[in-house]
């Protein structure tokens, strides 16, 4: 059986001085949406590298989305199986 599924992920960044904030949103095939945020702060002695701040803040937002998706999956496993599953925690 072949199934093609697509998720749409949107990521926006806001730069303010030494701070970068990322906002992420994923829309699943069942219509569920998850939103997450990530932040990065540049140390005053570091050179300005806007892309690096975006990468760090974006990665942190995606890690938050990943955690939310794992929780959703385990909730669905629990409901279907009648048992308690144990998500891996970091």
PAMARTOR-681862 format. One record per residue (C-alpha): residue number from 1; residue in three letters; chain; z, x, y. Coordinates in nm, 3 decimals, always signed. Layout:
<pts>
{pt NUM 'ALA' 'A' {Z X Y}}
...
</pts>
This chain:
<pts>
{pt 1 'UNK' 'A' {+0.000 +0.000 +0.000}}
{pt 2 'UNK' 'A' {-0.099 +0.137 +0.341}}
{pt 3 'UNK' 'A' {+0.072 +0.009 +0.651}}
{pt 4 'UNK' 'A' {+0.001 +0.127 +1.002}}
{pt 5 'UNK' 'A' {+0.284 +0.077 +1.247}}
{pt 6 'UNK' 'A' {+0.307 +0.197 +1.603}}
{pt 7 'UNK' 'A' {+0.595 +0.236 +1.842}}
{pt 8 'UNK' 'A' {+0.554 +0.269 +2.214}}
{pt 9 'UNK' 'A' {+0.790 +0.509 +2.385}}
{pt 10 'UNK' 'A' {+0.809 +0.535 +2.762}}
{pt 11 'UNK' 'A' {+0.981 +0.821 +2.940}}
{pt 12 'UNK' 'A' {+1.045 +0.855 +3.313}}
{pt 13 'UNK' 'A' {+1.207 +1.141 +3.502}}
{pt 14 'UNK' 'A' {+1.391 +1.158 +3.831}}
{pt 15 'UNK' 'A' {+1.455 +1.494 +3.996}}
{pt 16 'UNK' 'A' {+1.729 +1.527 +4.258}}
{pt 17 'UNK' 'A' {+1.818 +1.878 +4.364}}
{pt 18 'UNK' 'A' {+1.957 +2.061 +4.061}}
{pt 19 'UNK' 'A' {+1.972 +1.744 +3.848}}
{pt 20 'UNK' 'A' {+1.710 +1.586 +3.624}}
{pt 21 'UNK' 'A' {+1.757 +1.241 +3.472}}
{pt 22 'UNK' 'A' {+1.538 +1.099 +3.197}}
{pt 23 'UNK' 'A' {+1.512 +0.731 +3.106}}
{pt 24 'UNK' 'A' {+1.354 +0.646 +2.772}}
{pt 25 'UNK' 'A' {+1.260 +0.315 +2.615}}
{pt 26 'UNK' 'A' {+1.113 +0.243 +2.273}}
{pt 27 'UNK' 'A' {+0.961 -0.089 +2.171}}
{pt 28 'UNK' 'A' {+0.955 -0.157 +1.797}}
{pt 29 'UNK' 'A' {+0.711 -0.372 +1.606}}
{pt 30 'UNK' 'A' {+0.967 -0.653 +1.575}}
{pt 31 'UNK' 'A' {+1.001 -0.670 +1.954}}
{pt 32 'UNK' 'A' {+1.334 -0.488 +1.968}}
{pt 33 'UNK' 'A' {+1.372 -0.253 +2.263}}
{pt 34 'UNK' 'A' {+1.615 +0.036 +2.293}}
{pt 35 'UNK' 'A' {+1.688 +0.222 +2.615}}
{pt 36 'UNK' 'A' {+1.854 +0.558 +2.659}}
{pt 37 'UNK' 'A' {+1.923 +0.820 +2.923}}
{pt 38 'UNK' 'A' {+1.957 +1.196 +2.928}}
{pt 39 'UNK' 'A' {+2.063 +1.440 +3.197}}
{pt 40 'UNK' 'A' {+2.011 +1.807 +3.271}}
{pt 41 'UNK' 'A' {+2.178 +2.014 +3.539}}
{pt 42 'UNK' 'A' {+2.039 +2.346 +3.661}}
{pt 43 'UNK' 'A' {+2.292 +2.615 +3.730}}
{pt 44 'UNK' 'A' {+2.265 +2.724 +4.096}}
{pt 45 'UNK' 'A' {+2.187 +3.083 +3.993}}
{pt 46 'UNK' 'A' {+1.895 +2.978 +3.767}}
{pt 47 'UNK' 'A' {+1.539 +2.968 +3.905}}
{pt 48 'UNK' 'A' {+1.377 +2.629 +3.962}}
{pt 49 'UNK' 'A' {+1.182 +2.523 +3.654}}
{pt 50 'UNK' 'A' {+1.128 +2.149 +3.678}}
{pt 51 'UNK' 'A' {+0.959 +2.130 +3.339}}
{pt 52 'UNK' 'A' {+1.265 +2.278 +3.166}}
{pt 53 'UNK' 'A' {+1.493 +2.015 +3.321}}
{pt 54 'UNK' 'A' {+1.255 +1.743 +3.205}}
{pt 55 'UNK' 'A' {+1.247 +1.886 +2.852}}
{pt 56 'UNK' 'A' {+1.626 +1.902 +2.826}}
{pt 57 'UNK' 'A' {+1.689 +1.561 +2.982}}
{pt 58 'UNK' 'A' {+1.406 +1.409 +2.777}}
{pt 59 'UNK' 'A' {+1.536 +1.559 +2.452}}
{pt 60 'UNK' 'A' {+1.882 +1.421 +2.521}}
{pt 61 'UNK' 'A' {+1.740 +1.075 +2.589}}
{pt 62 'UNK' 'A' {+1.537 +1.090 +2.265}}
{pt 63 'UNK' 'A' {+1.849 +1.197 +2.073}}
{pt 64 'UNK' 'A' {+2.025 +0.889 +2.207}}
{pt 65 'UNK' 'A' {+1.730 +0.671 +2.099}}
{pt 66 'UNK' 'A' {+1.738 +0.831 +1.753}}
{pt 67 'UNK' 'A' {+2.107 +0.747 +1.719}}
{pt 68 'UNK' 'A' {+2.045 +0.385 +1.818}}
{pt 69 'UNK' 'A' {+1.758 +0.357 +1.569}}
{pt 70 'UNK' 'A' {+1.973 +0.499 +1.288}}
{pt 71 'UNK' 'A' {+2.246 +0.248 +1.368}}
{pt 72 'UNK' 'A' {+1.994 -0.039 +1.360}}
{pt 73 'UNK' 'A' {+1.858 +0.078 +1.025}}
{pt 74 'UNK' 'A' {+2.204 +0.106 +0.872}}
{pt 75 'UNK' 'A' {+2.301 -0.238 +1.000}}
{pt 76 'UNK' 'A' {+1.991 -0.380 +0.831}}
{pt 77 'UNK' 'A' {+2.070 -0.190 +0.509}}
{pt 78 'UNK' 'A' {+2.425 -0.327 +0.513}}
{pt 79 'UNK' 'A' {+2.307 -0.684 +0.571}}
{pt 80 'UNK' 'A' {+2.049 -0.665 +0.292}}
{pt 81 'UNK' 'A' {+2.268 -0.487 +0.036}}
{pt 82 'UNK' 'A' {+2.609 -0.633 +0.113}}
{pt 83 'UNK' 'A' {+2.750 -0.280 +0.112}}
{pt 84 'UNK' 'A' {+2.850 -0.043 +0.387}}
{pt 85 'UNK' 'A' {+2.610 +0.245 +0.440}}
{pt 86 'UNK' 'A' {+2.718 +0.564 +0.610}}
{pt 87 'UNK' 'A' {+2.492 +0.706 +0.879}}
{pt 88 'UNK' 'A' {+2.490 +1.080 +0.919}}
{pt 89 'UNK' 'A' {+2.686 +1.174 +1.231}}
{pt 90 'UNK' 'A' {+2.637 +1.489 +1.432}}
</pts>
